[in-house]
Amino acid sequence: MEKQSNGVQSLEVGLSVLNVLIEAGEALMLKEVAAAADMHPAKAHRYLVSLVKYHYAKQQEDGRYSLGDKALAMGLAATRRTDYLQIAQPWLQQLHKEVGEYLQVARWTALGPLIVQFLDNEFGIPISAKVGAVMPMMRSATGRVFASYLPETVVKPLVEKADKEHSHLTWQEFVPQKQQILQQEMCVIEGEMMAGINAIAAPVFDANNDVAFVVTCLGAADKIDAHPTGQHVQAVLQAARTISAHLGQHRS
């Protein structure tokens, strides 16, 4: 048995392989994982087999490796313990009652916007984007808010990747929308991600003026007033600003 002060070398090697998948933000071929972890492909493969076995990684049909459900669940569990979300709960609950529709909270991860809290509407229509789901960068109001406030070097590659896969909105087409989102401090989408569903998203800032998370109200188009001066937009915007103030943001 190894001394605790020295650690367990095989575990450290395995975690280094897992870190490669975390930092990549996309699925990788075996040779790419091995190169990033600075080890022989055969050795990297043995560790990936173990990570897949315990669901910390998964192998896709094309042979590439990505994070598994256990890794995502671990990150989600850590995010749920964030003091920011605990501080925000009274205002999130109040907003949920005020709008009477679905409410979701998303944090930024290497994979994109991850939903960490979802307040349901038992009388509404089914919404599939719930806790643990990664929201699309360009087809969701949540994703567009993150894309507007995070550094371009971080989000542009994800936007371009999404454009190739399932989005018709390119980065160049998004830039004018980004300026509008920054000016209005919120994003409204009407039926773009799901037909008949409107979404209103606004950023919540911390004391460093960084986006701590994004709060989004979703509901049927005939229930959600998407006009900038409408009740729902103003409620979401006011709640986001109030939470930001309690997290220490100093507005200029």
C-alpha positions in Angstrom: 0.0 0.0 0.0 1.4 3.4 -1.0 1.9 6.2 1.4 -0.9 8.8 1.2 1.7 11.6 0.9 3.0 10.0 -2.3 -0.4 9.4 -3.8 -1.3 6.5 -6.1 0.6 6.8 -9.3 -1.8 4.7 -11.5 -4.8 6.8 -10.3 -2.9 10.0 -11.1 -2.1 8.7 -14.6 -5.8 7.8 -15.1 -6.9 11.2 -13.9 -4.5 12.8 -16.4 -6.2 11.0 -19.2 -9.6 12.1 -17.8 -8.3 15.7 -17.7 -7.5 15.5 -21.4 -11.1 14.7 -22.1 -12.3 17.5 -19.8 -10.1 20.2 -21.2 -10.7 19.2 -24.9 -14.3 20.1 -24.8 -15.0 17.7 -27.7 -14.6 14.0 -28.6 -11.0 12.9 -29.4 -9.4 10.0 -31.2 -7.2 7.6 -29.2 -4.0 9.1 -30.8 -5.2 12.6 -29.8 -5.8 11.6 -26.2 -2.4 9.8 -26.1 -0.6 12.8 -27.5 -2.2 15.2 -25.1 -1.5 12.9 -22.1 2.1 12.4 -23.4 1.9 8.6 -23.4 1.9 5.7 -25.8 -1.4 5.0 -27.4 -1.5 1.5 -26.0 -1.1 2.8 -22.5 -3.7 5.5 -23.0 -6.1 2.9 -24.4 -5.9 0.8 -21.2 -6.8 3.8 -19.1 -9.6 4.7 -21.4 -11.1 1.2 -21.2 -11.2 1.6 -17.4 -12.8 5.0 -17.6 -15.4 3.8 -20.1 -16.1 0.8 -17.8 -17.0 3.0 -14.9 -18.8 5.6 -17.1 -16.3 8.4 -16.7 -15.7 8.3 -20.4 -17.6 6.9 -23.4 -16.6 5.7 -26.8 -18.7 7.0 -29.7 -19.6 5.0 -32.8 -16.8 6.7 -34.8 -14.3 5.5 -32.2 -13.7 8.9 -30.6 -13.7 9.3 -26.8 -15.6 11.9 -24.8 -16.8 12.4 -21.2 -19.2 9.9 -19.8 -22.3 10.3 -17.6 -20.4 9.8 -14.3 -17.9 12.6 -15.2 -20.8 14.9 -16.1 -22.7 14.0 -12.9 -19.6 14.7 -10.8 -19.2 18.2 -12.4 -22.9 18.8 -11.9 -22.8 17.8 -8.3 -19.9 20.3 -7.7 -21.8 23.0 -9.5 -24.9 22.5 -7.4 -22.9 23.2 -4.2 -21.8 26.6 -5.5 -22.6 29.3 -3.0 -23.8 31.5 -5.9 -26.8 29.2 -6.6 -27.6 29.0 -2.9 -27.6 32.7 -2.6 -29.8 33.1 -5.7 -32.5 30.7 -4.6 -35.0 33.2 -3.0 -35.0 35.3 -6.2 -35.2 32.3 -8.5 -38.1 30.9 -6.6 -39.8 34.3 -6.6 -39.3 34.7 -10.3 -40.7 31.2 -11.0 -43.9 32.1 -9.2 -44.1 35.4 -10.9 -43.7 34.1 -14.5 -45.6 30.9 -13.9 -43.6 29.1 -16.5 -40.5 26.9 -16.9 -37.3 28.3 -15.4 -33.8 27.0 -15.9 -30.3 27.9 -14.7 -27.2 27.1 -16.7 -23.5 27.2 -15.8 -20.7 27.3 -18.3 -18.6 24.1 -18.8 -16.0 22.8 -21.2 -18.9 21.2 -23.1 -21.0 24.4 -23.2 -23.9 25.6 -21.2 -25.0 22.9 -18.7 -28.4 23.1 -17.0 -27.9 22.8 -13.2 -31.4 23.7 -12.0 -34.8 23.4 -13.6 -38.1 24.6 -12.1 -41.0 22.9 -13.7 -44.4 23.9 -14.8 -46.8 21.0 -14.1 -49.5 22.5 -16.3 -47.2 23.2 -19.3 -46.0 21.3 -22.3 -43.1 18.8 -22.0 -39.7 20.4 -22.2 -36.7 18.0 -22.8 -33.9 20.5 -21.8 -33.7 19.7 -18.0 -30.9 19.2 -15.4 -27.8 17.7 -16.9 -28.6 18.7 -20.5 -26.0 20.7 -22.5 -27.8 23.5 -24.3 -27.0 24.3 -28.0 -24.8 27.4 -28.5 -26.7 29.1 -31.2 -30.2 27.6 -31.2 -30.9 28.4 -27.5 -31.3 31.8 -25.8 -29.1 30.4 -23.0 -26.2 29.6 -25.4 -26.4 32.9 -27.1 -26.1 34.8 -23.8 -22.9 32.8 -22.9 -21.6 33.3 -26.5 -22.1 37.1 -26.1 -20.3 37.5 -22.7 -17.5 34.9 -22.8 -14.2 35.5 -24.6 -14.5 35.0 -28.3 -11.5 32.6 -28.2 -13.6 30.3 -26.0 -17.0 30.3 -27.7 -16.2 30.9 -31.4 -14.8 27.4 -32.0 -17.9 25.9 -30.4 -20.2 28.2 -32.4 -18.4 27.2 -35.6 -18.6 23.5 -34.7 -22.3 23.9 -34.0 -22.8 25.7 -37.3 -21.3 22.7 -39.2 -23.5 20.2 -37.3 -27.0 21.5 -36.7 -27.1 25.3 -36.7 -27.7 27.6 -39.6 -26.4 30.7 -37.7 -22.7 31.4 -38.4 -20.4 33.4 -36.2 -20.5 36.3 -38.6 -24.3 36.3 -38.6 -24.3 36.1 -34.8 -22.1 39.1 -34.2 -24.9 41.7 -34.7 -27.1 39.7 -32.3 -24.3 39.6 -29.8 -24.1 43.4 -29.8 -27.8 43.6 -29.2 -27.6 41.1 -26.4 -24.8 43.0 -24.7 -26.8 46.2 -25.0 -30.1 44.8 -23.6 -28.4 42.3 -21.2 -30.8 39.5 -22.3 -31.7 37.3 -25.3 -35.1 36.4 -26.6 -35.8 33.5 -29.0 -39.2 32.8 -30.5 -39.7 29.3 -31.7 -36.1 28.8 -33.0 -35.1 25.9 -30.8 -38.6 24.3 -30.4 -41.6 25.3 -32.5 -44.1 27.2 -30.5 -41.7 27.8 -27.6 -40.3 31.2 -26.6 -37.3 31.7 -24.3 -36.0 34.7 -22.4 -32.4 34.4 -21.0 -30.4 36.9 -18.9 -26.9 36.7 -17.4 -26.2 36.8 -13.7 -22.8 38.4 -12.8 -20.5 37.9 -9.9 -18.3 40.4 -8.1 -15.7 40.2 -10.9 -18.4 41.1 -13.4 -18.1 37.6 -14.9 -21.1 35.6 -15.9 -21.9 33.3 -12.9 -24.8 31.6 -14.6 -27.7 32.3 -17.0 -31.3 32.2 -16.0 -33.9 31.4 -18.7 -37.6 31.4 -18.8 -39.3 29.1 -21.3 -42.9 28.5 -22.2 -45.5 28.3 -25.0 -45.6 31.3 -27.3 -49.1 32.1 -26.3 -48.0 32.3 -22.6 -44.6 34.0 -22.9 -44.6 37.7 -23.9 -41.3 38.0 -25.8 -41.5 41.8 -26.3 -38.6 43.6 -24.8 -40.9 45.7 -22.6 -43.2 42.8 -21.8 -43.9 41.4 -18.4 -41.9 38.2 -18.7 -38.8 39.9 -20.2 -38.8 42.6 -17.5 -39.3 40.0 -14.7 -36.4 37.9 -15.9 -34.1 40.9 -16.4 -35.0 42.4 -13.0 -34.4 39.1 -11.2 -31.0 38.6 -12.9 -29.9 42.1 -11.9 -31.1 41.7 -8.4 -29.2 38.4 -8.0 -26.1 40.0 -9.6 -26.3 42.7 -7.0 -26.4 40.2 -4.2 -23.4 38.4 -5.7 -21.4 41.6 -5.5 -21.6 43.0 -9.0 -21.0 46.7 -9.2 -22.8 48.2 -12.1 -21.1 51.1 -13.8 
